Amino acid sequence: MLPNYRVTPPPMYFCLPAELTDYSQLVAEYIEFCGRIRYFGGVIAIITLYFIIHSIRLQGMIRIYSSEFFEFLQYFPCIAIIGARQCGKTTLAKIVGKDWPYFDLEKLADRNLIAKDPDLFFAMNSNHIVIDESQELPALFPALRVAIDADRGTNGRFILTGSSSPELLTSISESLAGRIAVIHLSPLGYCEIHEPTQPLLAKLLSESASLDRLEAELKPRGTLQDAHQYWLRGGYPEPWLKNSPRFWQLWMDNYFDTYVTRDVSRHFPRLDLIRYKQLIGSLAQLSGSVINYSDMARNLDTTQKTIKEYLQIAHGTFLWRNIPAFTPQSLKRLVKHPKGYLRDSGILHYLLRTTSLDQLLTHPQMGRSWESMVTEQILRQFDMIGEKVEPSYWRTCAGAEVDLVLQGRFGLVPIEIKHTQSLRAKELQGLRNFMDEFKCPYGLVIHNDTRITRIDKDILGIPFCWM
């Protein structure tokens, strides 16, 4: 329930897409919403209705995002959308900032216009501005802070996008602290491609749902074949829109070359690009495994310090995700090295030269690839609903392990990830050990069964297609 005070109605940020023809559910949810919320200062704009379903259409694809985006527009002067290249940041910014002046800092004319006198630019463009690829002009941020502070009471004024770079993250944390909200946008999640387009598992976990409620409310989306096609191809929007295996291959060739030769070399000019490419190639073989820095340094003939710096670059540019070890106070000896994986399964399979499901299902990396993809999908769901969660993994020196441990406001939830349909009891011993030691109310197993099953009284098996 919104607080009982006067607020200004939001502007018309979105228009309903022409492709959306079934309004019945939309209207029903709108009526229910209006019955639950007292909204003062005028009528509720259509934007409110649109945020009810937490999604927008991007070139025919549905993107899910959290209601937190609406709150950001209401409560912050500036919003930054950051993420990997080609994941949909610009398209989202243009839809959010519909009819707003748009400036692309990768265009020389736009960059020169702002760089010549940033203070003057913001004096003349003080409201409803979209600035794309903001990391290209670090001098932008001090001037933006001055412009925001000149009218601190007005929110929803600026939208920035950017791929991660040291300058961007430093500028956001130092120049715009308290003035900006950040949305982390990823490539398409499985739940954005197949109905129902809601991040069901993360939503229920964030509400501390019981196993009974999980069992009752999780619904299937797509088929087993759909899930495997997504796993093979990854989630970048353009290859999905073109829907061509040949285009996928060409797009991946160009994406990887552009990532290394332009993005990384521009933001890290002293980087040894040849060695960094070698590192990325080795990460395809290590994706989903515990990282041993000394082994990697020895294989690449470099130092552990360099390996750690390169992995941090890969993590900061959204190519790689570091997953720390779960290390609470415990009498057991635990593995404390981080685990990591390439965040998009399509990029992983491109680097492994795996182009068909038959190749993938017989590949030595198959199990780790599946585990990494499922882990990423779960974490993306939490990003979609704006719920903060701390992921980790747990492994003892004796070999007991849990693939993913989620820690958030909802408590502690251990998750085991399997590609198979059937499970043997000993495969879940690590999950049981963790639950007993840390008093978890339940544990989850994500697998490829055809239905949700109670594996034990406090362990629920959930098919990936039902998340």
C-alpha positions in Angstrom: 0.0 0.0 0.0 1.4 3.4 -1.0 1.7 5.9 1.8 -1.3 8.3 2.2 0.2 11.5 0.9 0.0 13.5 -2.3 2.2 12.5 -5.1 2.5 13.7 -8.7 1.2 11.3 -11.3 4.0 9.8 -13.4 4.4 11.0 -17.0 3.5 8.8 -20.0 6.8 6.9 -20.3 5.4 4.0 -22.3 2.9 3.3 -25.0 1.2 -0.1 -25.2 2.8 -2.0 -28.1 0.7 -2.7 -31.2 1.4 -6.4 -31.0 -0.4 -6.7 -27.6 -4.0 -7.6 -28.6 -5.2 -9.5 -25.5 -6.0 -6.9 -22.9 -8.4 -8.9 -20.7 -5.8 -10.0 -18.2 -4.2 -6.6 -18.3 -7.5 -4.8 -17.5 -8.4 -7.3 -14.8 -5.1 -6.7 -13.0 -5.5 -3.0 -13.4 -8.9 -3.0 -11.8 -7.6 -5.1 -8.9 -4.6 -2.7 -8.6 -6.8 0.4 -8.4 -8.9 -1.2 -5.8 -5.9 -1.8 -3.5 -4.1 1.5 -3.9 -5.1 5.1 -3.0 -3.3 7.3 -5.6 -3.6 11.1 -5.1 -2.8 14.0 -7.4 -4.8 12.9 -10.4 -5.6 9.7 -12.4 -3.2 6.9 -12.5 -1.4 7.0 -15.9 -1.3 4.1 -18.2 2.3 3.5 -17.2 1.0 2.2 -13.9 -1.1 -0.4 -15.7 1.9 -1.4 -17.8 4.2 -1.9 -14.8 1.6 -4.3 -13.3 2.7 -7.0 -15.7 6.4 -6.1 -15.2 7.3 -6.4 -18.9 7.7 -4.5 -22.1 8.1 -5.6 -25.7 11.5 -5.0 -27.3 11.3 -5.6 -31.1 8.9 -8.5 -30.6 10.5 -10.0 -27.4 9.2 -9.5 -23.9 11.6 -8.1 -21.4 10.8 -8.6 -17.7 11.9 -6.1 -15.1 10.9 -5.3 -11.6 8.4 -2.8 -10.3 11.5 -1.3 -8.8 12.0 0.5 -12.1 8.8 2.4 -11.5 9.9 3.3 -8.1 13.3 4.4 -9.5 11.5 6.8 -11.9 9.5 8.2 -9.0 12.3 8.5 -6.4 15.6 9.1 -8.2 16.6 11.9 -10.5 18.8 9.6 -12.6 18.6 5.9 -13.6 21.5 4.0 -15.1 21.0 0.8 -17.1 24.2 -1.2 -17.2 25.0 -4.6 -18.7 26.9 -6.4 -21.4 26.9 -5.1 -24.9 24.0 -6.1 -27.1 21.8 -7.2 -24.2 19.1 -4.6 -24.9 20.1 -1.5 -22.8 19.7 1.0 -25.6 16.3 -0.3 -26.7 15.0 -0.3 -23.1 16.3 3.3 -22.6 14.6 4.5 -25.8 11.3 2.9 -24.8 11.5 4.2 -21.2 12.5 7.7 -22.5 10.0 7.7 -25.3 10.1 11.1 -27.1 13.0 12.2 -24.9 16.1 13.7 -26.6 18.6 10.9 -27.2 22.4 11.3 -27.2 24.8 8.5 -28.2 28.3 9.1 -26.9 29.7 6.6 -29.4 28.7 9.1 -32.1 31.4 11.7 -32.4 29.0 14.6 -32.9 27.0 13.8 -29.7 30.2 13.3 -27.7 31.7 16.5 -28.9 28.5 18.4 -28.2 28.5 17.4 -24.5 32.3 17.3 -24.0 32.7 20.9 -25.2 30.9 22.2 -22.2 29.1 19.6 -20.0 27.7 22.3 -17.6 26.2 24.3 -20.5 24.8 21.2 -22.0 22.9 20.2 -18.9 21.8 23.8 -18.3 20.1 23.7 -21.7 18.9 20.0 -21.3 17.9 19.7 -17.7 15.1 17.2 -17.9 14.0 14.0 -19.7 17.3 13.2 -21.4 18.7 9.8 -22.5 22.5 9.4 -22.7 23.7 6.2 -24.3 27.1 4.6 -23.6 27.8 7.1 -20.8 31.1 5.5 -20.0 32.7 7.1 -23.0 32.8 10.5 -21.3 33.9 10.5 -17.7 33.7 14.3 -17.6 29.9 13.9 -17.9 29.3 12.8 -14.4 30.5 15.8 -12.3 28.4 18.1 -14.5 25.4 15.8 -14.2 25.7 15.9 -10.4 25.6 19.7 -10.5 22.6 19.6 -12.8 20.8 17.2 -10.5 21.5 19.2 -7.4 20.2 22.3 -9.0 16.7 20.8 -9.0 17.0 18.0 -6.5 13.3 17.8 -5.9 12.5 16.6 -9.4 12.9 12.9 -10.2 12.9 10.8 -13.3 15.0 13.3 -15.3 17.9 11.4 -16.8 18.5 7.9 -18.1 22.0 6.7 -18.7 23.2 3.4 -20.2 26.6 1.9 -20.1 28.7 -1.2 -20.5 30.9 -1.7 -17.4 34.2 0.1 -17.2 36.3 1.4 -14.4 35.4 5.0 -15.2 31.6 4.2 -15.2 31.5 2.4 -11.9 33.8 4.9 -10.2 31.7 7.9 -11.5 28.5 6.3 -10.4 29.8 5.6 -6.9 31.6 8.9 -6.4 29.9 11.6 -8.4 26.3 10.4 -8.3 26.0 8.5 -5.0 22.5 9.0 -3.6 21.3 10.5 -6.8 21.2 7.5 -9.1 19.6 4.1 -9.2 21.2 1.3 -11.1 19.4 -1.5 -13.1 21.5 -4.5 -14.1 20.2 -5.7 -17.4 21.2 -9.2 -18.7 20.6 -10.9 -22.0 17.2 -12.6 -22.4 16.3 -15.0 -19.6 14.5 -18.3 -20.4 11.4 -16.9 -18.7 11.4 -13.9 -21.1 11.2 -16.2 -24.2 8.5 -18.7 -23.0 5.2 -18.0 -21.3 4.2 -17.3 -18.6 6.6 -14.3 -18.7 7.1 -14.0 -14.9 10.2 -14.9 -12.8 8.2 -17.3 -10.8 10.8 -19.1 -8.7 12.6 -15.9 -7.6 9.3 -14.2 -6.9 8.1 -17.0 -4.6 11.5 -17.4 -2.8 11.6 -13.6 -2.2 8.2 -13.9 -0.5 9.5 -16.8 1.7 7.1 -19.2 0.1 6.6 -22.6 1.7 7.3 -25.8 -0.2 3.5 -26.3 -0.5 3.1 -22.9 -2.1 6.1 -23.5 -4.5 4.5 -26.8 -5.5 1.1 -25.2 -6.1 2.1 -22.0 -7.9 5.1 -22.9 -10.1 3.8 -23.6 -13.7 5.5 -25.1 -16.8 6.8 -22.7 -19.4 7.9 -24.2 -22.8 9.0 -27.8 -23.3 12.1 -29.8 -22.5 13.2 -29.1 -26.1 12.7 -25.4 -25.7 14.9 -25.4 -22.6 17.6 -27.2 -24.4 17.5 -24.9 -27.4 17.8 -21.9 -25.0 20.7 -23.6 -23.2 22.5 -24.2 -26.6 21.9 -20.7 -28.0 22.1 -18.4 -25.0 20.1 -15.3 -24.4 21.4 -12.4 -26.5 18.3 -10.9 -28.2 19.4 -10.3 -31.8 20.2 -14.0 -32.6 16.8 -15.0 -31.2 15.1 -12.4 -33.3 16.9 -13.5 -36.5 16.4 -17.2 -35.5 19.1 -18.5 -37.9 21.9 -20.9 -36.9 24.1 -19.2 -39.5 23.4 -15.7 -38.2 24.1 -17.0 -34.6 27.6 -18.1 -35.7 28.3 -14.8 -37.6 26.9 -12.7 -34.7 29.1 -14.6 -32.1 32.2 -14.1 -34.3 31.6 -10.4 -34.5 30.5 -10.0 -30.8 33.6 -11.7 -29.4 36.0 -9.8 -31.7 34.3 -6.5 -30.8 34.3 -7.3 -27.1 38.1 -7.9 -27.1 39.4 -5.5 -29.7 37.2 -2.5 -28.9 35.6 -2.6 -25.5 38.4 -4.3 -23.5 41.3 -2.6 -25.3 39.6 0.8 -25.0 39.0 0.6 -21.3 42.2 -1.3 -20.4 44.8 0.1 -22.8 47.7 -1.5 -21.1 46.2 -5.0 -21.2 48.1 -7.7 -23.1 45.2 -8.5 -25.5 46.8 -11.7 -26.8 47.2 -13.2 -23.3 43.7 -11.9 -22.3 42.2 -13.8 -25.3 44.1 -16.9 -24.2 42.5 -16.5 -20.8 39.0 -16.2 -22.2 39.6 -19.3 -24.2 40.7 -21.2 -21.1 37.6 -19.9 -19.2 35.5 -21.9 -21.6 37.1 -25.1 -20.3 36.9 -23.9 -16.7 33.4 -22.5 -16.7 31.4 -24.0 -13.8 34.4 -25.2 -11.9 36.4 -24.0 -8.9 39.2 -21.6 -9.9 42.7 -22.5 -9.1 44.8 -19.4 -9.7 48.1 -21.1 -9.6 47.2 -23.7 -12.2 45.8 -21.0 -14.5 48.9 -18.8 -14.0 51.2 -21.8 -14.8 49.2 -22.7 -17.9 49.2 -19.2 -19.3 52.8 -18.5 -18.2 52.0 -15.5 -16.1 51.4 -14.6 -12.4 48.5 -15.2 -10.1 48.1 -11.5 -9.7 47.6 -11.1 -13.5 45.1 -14.0 -13.5 43.0 -12.3 -10.8 43.1 -9.0 -12.6 42.0 -10.6 -15.8 39.1 -12.5 -14.1 38.0 -9.2 -12.5 37.9 -7.5 -15.9 35.9 -10.4 -17.3 33.5 -10.2 -14.3 33.2 -6.4 -14.5 32.4 -6.5 -18.2 29.6 -9.0 -17.6 31.3 -11.9 -19.5 32.1 -13.9 -16.4 30.5 -14.3 -13.0 32.5 -15.0 -9.9 30.6 -17.1 -7.3 32.3 -17.0 -3.9 32.5 -20.0 -1.6 30.1 -20.1 1.3 32.4 -19.9 4.3 30.5 -19.4 7.6 32.1 -20.4 10.9 32.2 -24.2 10.8 34.4 -27.0 12.1 34.5 -28.5 8.7 37.4 -27.8 6.3 35.9 -26.0 3.3 37.1 -25.2 -0.2 37.4 -21.4 -0.2 38.4 -20.7 -3.8 35.7 -19.0 -5.9 33.8 -20.7 -8.6 33.0 -19.0 -11.8 31.3 -19.4 -15.2 30.7 -17.6 -18.5 27.4 -15.9 -18.0 25.9 -16.6 -21.3 25.7 -20.2 -22.3 25.7 -19.3 -26.0 29.1 -17.6 -25.7 30.4 -20.6 -23.8 29.2 -23.0 -26.5 30.6 -20.7 -29.2 34.0 -20.8 -27.5 33.8 -24.6 -27.1 32.9 -24.9 -30.9 29.7 -26.7 -29.9 26.9 -25.9 -32.4 24.3 -28.7 -32.0 22.5 -30.3 -29.1 24.1 -33.7 -30.1 27.5 -32.2 -29.7 26.6 -30.5 -26.4 25.0 -33.5 -24.8 28.1 -35.6 -25.4 30.6 -32.9 -24.5 32.8 -33.3 -21.4 31.7 -29.9 -20.2 28.0 -30.7 -20.5 27.2 -31.0 -16.8 29.1 -27.9 -15.8 27.5 -26.0 -18.7 24.0 -26.9 -17.6 24.8 -26.0 -13.9 26.2 -22.6 -15.0 23.2 -21.8 -17.2 20.6 -22.7 -14.5 22.5 -20.8 -11.9 22.6 -17.7 -14.1 18.9 -18.0 -14.8 18.0 -18.1 -11.1 20.2 -15.0 -10.4 18.7 -13.1 -13.4 15.3 -13.7 -12.0 16.2 -12.0 -8.8 17.6 -9.1 -10.8 14.3 -8.9 -12.7 12.3 -8.4 -9.5 14.8 -6.1 -7.9 15.5 -8.5 -5.0 19.1 -8.5 -3.6 20.5 -11.9 -3.1 24.0 -13.2 -2.3 24.9 -16.3 -4.3 27.6 -18.7 -3.2 28.5 -22.4 -3.4 29.5 -24.8 -0.7 32.1 -27.6 -0.8 33.9 -29.4 1.9 37.4 -30.9 1.5 35.8 -34.3 2.0 33.8 -33.8 -1.2 30.3 -32.8 0.0 28.9 -29.9 -2.0 25.9 -27.8 -2.9 25.9 -26.2 -6.3 24.2 -22.9 -5.3 23.4 -21.3 -2.0 21.1 -18.3 -2.0 21.1 -15.9 0.9 18.7 -13.0 1.2 15.9 -11.5 3.2 14.1 -14.9 2.8 17.0 -16.7 4.6 19.2 -19.4 3.3 18.1 -21.7 0.4 20.5 -24.4 -0.9 20.0 -25.6 -4.5 21.4 -28.7 -6.2 21.4 -28.6 -10.0 21.2 -31.8 -12.2 20.6 -32.3 -15.9 19.1 -35.7 -15.3 15.5 -36.6 -14.7 16.0 -39.3 -12.0 18.2 -38.9 -9.0 20.0 -41.3 -6.7 19.9 -40.7 -2.9 23.7 -40.3 -2.6 23.7 -37.4 -5.2 21.7 -35.3 -2.6 23.9 -36.2 0.4 25.7 -32.8 0.2 22.4 -31.0 0.1 21.1 -32.9 3.1 24.3 -32.3 5.0 24.1 -28.5 4.4 20.5 -28.4 5.4 21.1 -30.2 8.6 24.2 -28.1 9.5 22.7 -24.7 8.8 19.0 -25.5 9.8 17.6 -24.7 6.4 13.8 -25.1 6.2 14.1 -26.8 2.8 16.3 -27.4 -0.1 15.6 -27.4 -3.9 16.8 -29.6 -6.8 16.5 -28.1 -10.3 16.4 -31.0 -12.8 14.7 -32.1 -16.0 11.8 -34.1 -14.7 8.4 -33.6 -16.3 6.7 -32.5 -13.1 7.4 -31.1 -9.6 8.1 -33.8 -7.1 8.7 -34.1 -3.4 12.0 -35.9 -3.3 11.8 -35.8 0.5 9.6 -34.1 3.0 11.8 -31.0 2.9 13.4 -31.3 -0.6 11.5 -30.2 -3.7 12.4 -31.2 -7.2 11.6 -28.5 -9.7 12.0 -29.0 -13.5 14.0 -26.2 -15.1 11.0 -25.5 -17.4 8.9 -24.7 -14.3 11.1 -22.1 -12.7 
